């Protein structure tokens, strides 16, 4: 069974026992999370929109940070340069069930 879920404005295709990285979610490691279901494909039978009755449950595994992204600006011959960086926060979740 495959489902398409929406998490923080992004869509992810998930299966049972799959581990994915999603934008940061509130909660601690071990907390249960219910995800918004957009589409379900159960053995070739597809349902979408308001007809979806399935629930996708997930468990928060860990909170992690992504790779460093550096924004560098410079104006030539002026002596101006600025370097800033950031690391995006992600949450690692494991899909425990699609029912």
Secondary structure, DSSP 8 states (H G I E B T S, - for coil): -EEEEEETTEEEEEETT-EEEEE--SS-TT-EEEEEEEEEEETTEEEEGGG----EEEEEEEEEEEEEEEEEEEETTTTEEEEEEEEEEEEEEEEEEE-
